[in-house]
Amino acid sequence: MKVRDLLQAKGAAVMTIHPEATLYEALAALVHHRIGSLVVTNDAGKVTGIITERDLLRECVAHGEQIKDIKIREVMTTHLIIGIPDDDVGYVMGIMTHNRIRHLPIMEGQRLEGLISIGDVVKAQLEETEFENRYLKDYIQRQ
């Protein structure tokens, strides 16, 4: 299965936030949308980074009330690990596991195509395995 298939099934909508927004605004957006990360985009819509719930928790412990003043650009991850739509789901699972990340932006050139989580990847792998198991059981029973 390709990442493109996964995005087609789950949808390609991605919540974004501007680098000049505050950490508090990012936290509020994560809670409101019940998500674990936001892709950071500039005025031109170019991806400039990502901010995750882990990043925000770290900053909350380190700076407490100051999160209402700290800008996302100051703490976001800027060296992104990305996937492309033609990547195999198993490949991106390995990339995410090796790099200990839970959210992977999917890019086509400079365009953001979607965002997948490790949960999306595990679910897709599980469904594929279940399909193969059922197919093999049916095949064996017909023999």
N, C-alpha and C positions, 0 to 999 in steps of 0.2 A: 504494500500500500504506500502511496506517495503522500507527502504533506498536502499537496493540492487536493487530494481526495478528503483528507481530514478537514481541511478548511471548508470545503464544499458542504460537508455534513454538518459542521458546527456553526458555520457562518464566519464571515471575515471581518465583522465589526470589531473595532479596537478602540478602547477608551484612551484618549490622549490628554496631555496637559502641557501647558507652556512652561518653559524654564524659569520664567520670572514669577510664577505662582509660588506660594509659600508651602512649606511642608505640611502645615495645618490644612491647607486647601487640598493637598494631595491625599492626606489622611481621610478627610471628609469625603472625597470622591471614591476612594477605595471602599469605605464603609457603605456609602449610598448605593454603589453599583454591585457590592458584594463580590469584589474581585481582589486579586493579589498583586497586581502591578499596573502601572500606567506607562505608556510610551510617551516620551517627551519629544514634542515637535515645536519648531520655531514658527515665526509668522508665515513663512513660505510653505509650511507643511512638511519641511525636511525633518527626518528623524535625527535627533541630537543625543538621545540617551534613553535610559529607562530608570524608573524608580519603583522599588518593590516594598512590600510590607516589612521585610527584614531591614531594609535601609531605614525606613521610618521608625521602627522599633529601636534601632541602634541610636538614632538621633534623639528620640524621646528620652531615652535613658541618659544620654550625654548632655542634652541641653534643655530638657523639660519645657517650661513655658516659652522659651525662645523659639519654638517651632513655628510660632505665628509670625516670626520675622525672618527666618532663614529661607532663602530662595532655593528652589529645587536644583538650579544650576550648580549650586555649591556642593551638593552631595550626590547627585545622580551618577549612575554608571555611564561613562561615555565611550568606553571601549567595548562595544557590543559584540556579543557572539550571536550570529544570526543563522537562520536556515533559509533555504530557497524552496519554492513550490515543488520542484522536481526531486528533492531529497526523499529517500526512503524513510518511513517512520522509524524503523529499527535503527537507522543511522543517527537520526536526531535524538533518539532515546539515549544512545551511547554518548553523544556530544553533551547532552544535558546532564547525564549522570557523571561523566568525567569532570565536567566543569562545575558541578554542584549548583546548577541553576534550575529554577522551576518554571521560568517563563522565557520563551524564545520568539523574538520577532521574526517574521517571515518576510523577506524582501525580494523584490524583483527589480534588480538594478537599484535605483534610488527610491523606488515606490514601496511603501508598506502594504503588503498583501494581507497580513493578518498576524495574529499572535496565538501561539499554542502553549499550553501548560503541560507539565509532566503528567498531570491527570488525564489530559486529552490523549496523550501518547500511549499511556498504559491502557486506557479504555479501548483505543483502536487496536492495539496489539492483542488484548484479551478477546475482542470480538473476532479478529482474524483467526486466532487459535481455536476458538469455539467452533467457528465455521469449518476449519480444516478437520477438527476432531469429529464433527458430525458427518462430514463427507466420508471420512475414512471408516467410521462405524457403519454407515449405510453400505459402503462398498464391501466391507467384510461380511456383512449379513447376507448380501446377495450371492456370495461365493458358495 
